[in-house]
Amino acid sequence: MHPAAHPDIHLRLHALRAAELHHEAAEFRLRPPRANLRTRLGWSLVELGLRLVGRPTSPRRRLVRPYAA
């Protein structure tokens, strides 16, 4: 029987790998998010669009000229 095939060793290897993955995930969560230029530009355009849509519009005055007689 191969030593790596023993159930206790197999379970221990899985536990070690799971601990490594948990450690990597914790490091990833602590890392600040990296936004690339395309993403930042896209969100800037969305923000600009929301500002334009939400801006109150003032009614425009129309200059009405009386007809010349």
PyRosetta script that sets phi, psi and omega in degrees:
from pyrosetta import init, pose_from_sequence

init()
pose = pose_from_sequence("MHPAAHPDIHLRLHALRAAELHHEAAEFRLRPPRANLRTRLGWSLVELGLRLVGRPTSPRRRLVRPYAA")
pose.set_psi(1, 133.0)
pose.set_omega(1, 179.8)
pose.set_phi(2, -71.4)
pose.set_psi(2, 137.9)
pose.set_omega(2, -176.8)
pose.set_phi(3, -62.0)
pose.set_psi(3, -33.0)
pose.set_omega(3, -179.0)
pose.set_phi(4, -71.8)
pose.set_psi(4, -15.6)
pose.set_omega(4, -178.3)
pose.set_phi(5, -85.0)
pose.set_psi(5, -6.6)
pose.set_omega(5, 179.5)
pose.set_phi(6, -66.4)
pose.set_psi(6, 134.2)
pose.set_omega(6, -174.7)
pose.set_phi(7, -59.0)
pose.set_psi(7, -38.4)
pose.set_omega(7, -179.7)
pose.set_phi(8, -64.7)
pose.set_psi(8, -41.3)
pose.set_omega(8, 178.9)
pose.set_phi(9, -67.2)
pose.set_psi(9, -41.4)
pose.set_omega(9, 179.5)
pose.set_phi(10, -59.6)
pose.set_psi(10, -46.7)
pose.set_omega(10, 178.8)
pose.set_phi(11, -64.7)
pose.set_psi(11, -38.4)
pose.set_omega(11, 179.5)
pose.set_phi(12, -64.8)
pose.set_psi(12, -41.4)
pose.set_omega(12, 177.9)
pose.set_phi(13, -62.8)
pose.set_psi(13, -39.4)
pose.set_omega(13, 177.1)
pose.set_phi(14, -64.7)
pose.set_psi(14, -40.8)
pose.set_omega(14, 179.9)
pose.set_phi(15, -65.0)
pose.set_psi(15, -40.7)
pose.set_omega(15, 178.1)
pose.set_phi(16, -64.1)
pose.set_psi(16, -43.4)
pose.set_omega(16, 179.7)
pose.set_phi(17, -65.5)
pose.set_psi(17, -39.8)
pose.set_omega(17, 178.4)
pose.set_phi(18, -63.5)
pose.set_psi(18, -40.0)
pose.set_omega(18, 178.2)
pose.set_phi(19, -64.0)
pose.set_psi(19, -40.4)
pose.set_omega(19, 177.4)
pose.set_phi(20, -62.0)
pose.set_psi(20, -44.0)
pose.set_omega(20, -179.4)
pose.set_phi(21, -65.7)
pose.set_psi(21, -39.0)
pose.set_omega(21, 176.9)
pose.set_phi(22, -63.1)
pose.set_psi(22, -39.7)
pose.set_omega(22, 179.2)
pose.set_phi(23, -65.3)
pose.set_psi(23, -44.9)
pose.set_omega(23, 178.4)
pose.set_phi(24, -62.6)
pose.set_psi(24, -39.5)
pose.set_omega(24, 179.8)
pose.set_phi(25, -66.0)
pose.set_psi(25, -39.1)
pose.set_omega(25, 179.2)
pose.set_phi(26, -65.1)
pose.set_psi(26, -41.1)
pose.set_omega(26, 177.2)
pose.set_phi(27, -63.8)
pose.set_psi(27, -39.8)
pose.set_omega(27, -179.1)
pose.set_phi(28, -64.9)
pose.set_psi(28, -40.1)
pose.set_omega(28, -180.0)
pose.set_phi(29, -66.5)
pose.set_psi(29, -31.1)
pose.set_omega(29, -178.4)
pose.set_phi(30, -80.0)
pose.set_psi(30, -18.5)
pose.set_omega(30, -178.2)
pose.set_phi(31, -71.7)
pose.set_psi(31, 136.4)
pose.set_omega(31, 177.6)
pose.set_phi(32, -66.6)
pose.set_psi(32, 146.0)
pose.set_omega(32, -178.3)
pose.set_phi(33, -66.8)
pose.set_psi(33, 140.0)
pose.set_omega(33, 176.8)
pose.set_phi(34, -105.4)
pose.set_psi(34, 113.4)
pose.set_omega(34, 178.0)
pose.set_phi(35, -101.0)
pose.set_psi(35, 126.6)
pose.set_omega(35, 179.4)
pose.set_phi(36, -79.2)
pose.set_psi(36, 171.2)
pose.set_omega(36, -175.1)
pose.set_phi(37, -60.4)
pose.set_psi(37, -40.4)
pose.set_omega(37, -178.7)
pose.set_phi(38, -63.0)
pose.set_psi(38, -42.3)
pose.set_omega(38, 179.6)
pose.set_phi(39, -66.2)
pose.set_psi(39, -45.6)
pose.set_omega(39, 179.8)
pose.set_phi(40, -62.5)
pose.set_psi(40, -41.4)
pose.set_omega(40, 178.6)
pose.set_phi(41, -63.8)
pose.set_psi(41, -42.4)
pose.set_omega(41, 179.4)
pose.set_phi(42, -60.8)
pose.set_psi(42, -46.0)
pose.set_omega(42, 180.0)
pose.set_phi(43, -68.5)
pose.set_psi(43, -32.6)
pose.set_omega(43, 176.3)
pose.set_phi(44, -64.6)
pose.set_psi(44, -39.5)
pose.set_omega(44, 178.1)
pose.set_phi(45, -68.0)
pose.set_psi(45, -38.1)
pose.set_omega(45, 176.2)
pose.set_phi(46, -62.7)
pose.set_psi(46, -44.7)
pose.set_omega(46, 179.4)
pose.set_phi(47, -62.2)
pose.set_psi(47, -42.4)
pose.set_omega(47, 178.3)
pose.set_phi(48, -62.2)
pose.set_psi(48, -43.8)
pose.set_omega(48, 179.0)
pose.set_phi(49, -61.7)
pose.set_psi(49, -40.8)
pose.set_omega(49, 178.3)
pose.set_phi(50, -66.0)
pose.set_psi(50, -35.7)
pose.set_omega(50, 177.0)
pose.set_phi(51, -65.9)
pose.set_psi(51, -41.5)
pose.set_omega(51, -179.3)
pose.set_phi(52, -67.1)
pose.set_psi(52, -39.2)
pose.set_omega(52, -179.2)
pose.set_phi(53, -71.3)
pose.set_psi(53, -37.4)
pose.set_omega(53, -176.4)
pose.set_phi(54, -84.1)
pose.set_psi(54, -6.3)
pose.set_omega(54, -178.4)
pose.set_phi(55, -72.6)
pose.set_psi(55, 129.6)
pose.set_omega(55, 178.7)
pose.set_phi(56, -68.0)
pose.set_psi(56, 139.1)
pose.set_omega(56, 179.7)
pose.set_phi(57, -100.3)
pose.set_psi(57, 139.6)
pose.set_omega(57, 177.2)
pose.set_phi(58, -96.7)
pose.set_psi(58, 140.6)
pose.set_omega(58, 179.8)
pose.set_phi(59, -65.7)
pose.set_psi(59, 135.5)
pose.set_omega(59, -179.6)
pose.set_phi(60, -83.5)
pose.set_psi(60, 138.5)
pose.set_omega(60, 176.0)
pose.set_phi(61, -85.3)
pose.set_psi(61, 132.9)
pose.set_omega(61, 176.7)
pose.set_phi(62, -100.6)
pose.set_psi(62, 130.8)
pose.set_omega(62, 176.2)
pose.set_phi(63, -83.3)
pose.set_psi(63, 114.4)
pose.set_omega(63, -179.7)
pose.set_phi(64, -101.5)
pose.set_psi(64, 118.6)
pose.set_omega(64, 178.8)
pose.set_phi(65, -95.6)
pose.set_psi(65, 129.9)
pose.set_omega(65, 176.4)
pose.set_phi(66, -67.2)
pose.set_psi(66, 147.4)
pose.set_omega(66, 178.1)
pose.set_phi(67, -65.5)
pose.set_psi(67, 139.0)
pose.set_omega(67, 177.6)
pose.set_phi(68, -77.2)
pose.set_psi(68, 131.2)
pose.set_omega(68, -177.2)
pose.set_phi(69, -85.5)
pose.dump_pdb("model.pdb")
